[in-house]
């Protein structure tokens, strides 16, 4: 499989290494100072760039008939626009706040727990996410996805970084050292607390998941999620 890497920072470099180990070829390594030359030779593009570049990267791929795996967060106000463009160009598209296999399993556990806890008003839910100091967006896309999973399966209606009003989920964000990502969901009552937590040890889980998604989407048209890839 021939891969275009859109964004060649730390994540892009990890993806490159694992892709080569899996027998794939890198035909483009694009950073902010380079062009899209070589994109037309790609079977799939993997975008781990920055929020300001994501929309151009994704739309350029659709117009070049190259399916896109996007792990960039912080640009999702344009998500519906990119979905429409994907459909109009008969493209292939997966955007995820987190491609880690473990995190996607964690998403499923989070939704299931939210359904159970929605029956017990004595518990209130809150979240914490910790990432490295170079992460540009806060809260993380993963934290937002977790919050949405709770909202869709309970009576909560919104999330906030401030003091939470009733039916709001408070998200505490921390930026510490080189932490690749830790997410905790806590249900607290006057008598006990229930906590689920995912801790990433390194970036390899994110890279491997993105590559598995890229391998899966080649030859497919449409907008998909990691639920489709992992059959969750």
N, C-alpha and C positions, 0 to 999 in steps of 0.2 A: 504494500500500500504506500502511495506517495502522499506525503503530508506537508501542508503549508503551516508553519508556525507563525501566528500573528501575535507578536509580543515575544521578546526574547530576553526576558528577565530571569529571575531565579526559577520560576515555575516553568517557563519555556525551556530552560536548559535541562531541568529534570525530565520533562516530557521527551525531549530529544534523546536523552540517554536511554530511557526505558523503551522508546520507540525503536531505536537501533537494536537494542537487546531482543526485541520481539520480531526483528527481521524487516522492519519498515524503512523507508527512505525519506529523508527530509529534502524537499525541493525548494523551500523558501523559508528563510528566517528573517522576519520583518521586525524592525524596531522603528522608533520614531524618525530615524534619519534615512530610512531606505524605502524602496518602492515595492509595488506588488509584482514585480517581474518574477516570473516562475509560477505564479498562481494558477495559470491555465493548465499547467502540467500536473496539478495536484488532484488526487482522488477525494481529498477531504481537507478542510482547514480546521485548526484548533486555535481559538482565540483566548489568550490570557494576556490581555494588554492593559490599558487603563481606561477609565470611564469615558474620557474625552475622545478616544480613538475607536471605541467598540462599534458604534453605529456605522461609521464609514467602513470599517473592516468587514462587518457582517453584510452590509448591503453590496459591497464590491464583490464578495464571494457569490451572492445570489445572482448578480448580473453575469458572473463568469461561469455559472452552472456548477459551482463547487459547494457541496454541503458543508455546514458549519456546526462545530461544537464550540459553544461560548461559555467560558467560566468566569468572564469578567463581570464584576458587580458594580453597582453605582450608576447604571445607565437605564434602569428598567422603566423610566417614564416613557421611553421610546419602544418598549417591548411590543405593544400592539401594532405599532407601525412596522416593525421588523417581521412580525407574524404575517401581516397583510402582504408585505413584499415577498416573503417566502412563498406564499400561496400563489401570488400572481406570476412568479417566475418558475413555478413547479420545483422549488428548491427543497432541501432537507435541512432541518434545524433542530438542535437541542440546546437550550440555554438552561443552566442550572447554577444555583448559588453555591453548590458544592457537589463535586463529582465523586467524592470518596464513597466507596462501597459501604463502609461503616456508617458514615453520616446518613446515607440514604436509608439504611436499615433503622437508624436512630429516628429519622423523620417518621417512619411507619410506627415505631414504638410511641413516639410523642403523640401522634394522632389517636392511637388506640387508648393511651392513658387519658388524653383529654376527654374522650367519650365517657370513660368510666368516671372521671372526677367531676364531670358536669352534673352528676346526680348529688354531689355533696357540697352544699353551700358553705360549710364550715371551713373549707380550704380556699386559700387565695393563691394564685400562681404568679411567679416572677421568674425572670431569666437573667443569666449573666453570660457574657461572652468575653473572652480574652484573646487578643492577637498581638503580633509583633508591632513594633512602633512604626514600621514603614507602611502599614495598611492604611489606605487612603480614606475608606468609607467607614462610617460608624452610625448605627450598629452594622454588623456584618450582614451580608446577604443571607448567610446561613441562619443567623438569629431572626431575621425577618421571615424567612421561610418557616422556621419553628413557630413563630408567633402566629403566622397565618394558619398553620396547621391546627393550633389551639382554637383560634377564632372560628374556623370552619366546623369545629366539632364541639363547641360549647356556647355559652351565652356571652362570652367576652366579645367586644366589638372593635377593639383597637389596641395598639401598643404605644408606649411613650418612653422617652428617655428621662422625663421629669417625674415628679411624684404622681403616682397613679391615682386616677379617679376610679370610682366603682366601675367595674366591667372593662377596665384598662389593664394591660399587662405591662409592668415595669421591666425595662431592659437596662441592665447596668453594663456599660462597656468599659473595658480596660485595655490599655496598650502597654505591654511589658516586654522588654528585651526582644528575643527572637522567637517567641511562642508562636507555633504554626496555627494553633486554633483550639480553643477549649470552649465548649458550650454546655451550660447547665440549666435545666428546667426544674424549679422547686415548687411543690405544693405545700403550703405551710398552714397549720392550724394551731389552736391554743394548746393542743396536747401532743402533736408530733409533726413530722415533716416527711414528705416523700420526694426523693430527688433522683432524676436521671441525668446522666452526664456522658458526653463524648469528648475524648481527648485525642487529638492528633499528635503523633510522635514526630512526624516529619512531613514533608510535602509529597512524598512518594505515593501515598494513598490517593491524593487528589489527581496526580498525574496518571496513575494507572487507571483510575475510573474514567478519566477523559479519553484515554486511548481505547478503552473497552467500548465507550460510546461511539468513538470515531470508527472503529472496526464494524460496529453494528449498523451504523447509518449509511454506509456506502451502498449505493444502488437503491436507496429508499427516497421517497418524496413525502413531504409533509412536516408537521410540527410535532415533536415528540418530547417525552420527559425521561428521566432516569427510571421511572416506574416501568416504562415500556422496555427499556434496555434490560433491566434486571428482573422483569416479569414479577413485580411486587404487587 
